[in-house]
Amino acid sequence: MSAQVRPMNNEGEENEWKRKLRRLLSHARSEHALVAMFLAPLELVRLQAMLLRQARAFSDIFIKKHAGFDQVLNQGLTNALDDWT
């Protein structure tokens, strides 16, 4: 997963990374929903459908769809890799 989590190099790159993970998670109505909403983007990163960026430790995390986002979602859950079995 380290290939998908990269630090931002310059201010110009931040323009394409507009969605903050914090803003997405702020809509959770319960602790269980918060956990699910946090794990979902991590699974999308694992499937290489989403990218994460963070400028430095403890700073905001920005999310962005990967170029192959639609392809990953169109494959469906039946074709998803299952690392848990």
N, C-alpha and C positions, 0 to 999 in steps of 0.2 A: 504494500500500500504506500510505501514511502515515495514511490515515483509520482503518485497522484497528489501528495501533500507537499507543496513547494512554497518557499517564502516568496513574497512579492519583491521584485527587483527595483521597480521605479514607480513613480506616481501615475504615469500614463497607463500602466497595466491595471490599476485599480478601477478605472472607468468601466472595464468589461466585467469586473467582479463586483457587481452592485448589491447582490443579495447577501445579507449577513445571516449567519446561522442563528444568532441571538434573536433577530427579528422573527424568523420562522418559528423558533421555539417559544416565543412570547405568547403565541396563540393557544398554547396547551391549557386545557381546563382542569387537569388533574395531574398528579405526579405520575400516574401510569401513562397518561397521554404524553407527558413530557419525555419519558423514557422511550416510548415507541417512536416519537417524532425525532429523537436524537439518534436512535439506532437505524432508522430508515435511510437517512443520507449516508451513513457509514456502509450499509449494505450496497447502496448504489455506487459508492466509491469502489468497493470490492469487485463489483460487476463491471467496473470501468464505464459507468454511465454518468458519473458526476465527478467533478474535481473540487478539491478544497485548497484554500490558500490562507496563510497566516503570516503576517509580517514579522512577528517576534513572539516569544513565549508569553502567554496570558493576554495577547491582544485578540481583537475580533477575528473570527474565522469567516471567510467569504466562500460562497458556493457558486458553482457554475456548471451548466450541463456540458458534458463531454461531447465531442463531435459525433460519437457513436451512440448517443443517448437513445434516439429513436430505434436504432437497430437492436439495442439491448432490450428495450421494452417490448418490441415486436416479437422477439424470440419467445416471450412468455415464460412463465414459471416452470414449465415442464422441461425446458432446455437449460435452466439456470444450474450452475454448478452448486453442488451440495457438499460443503466441506465438513459437515457435522456428522456424517455417517461413516 
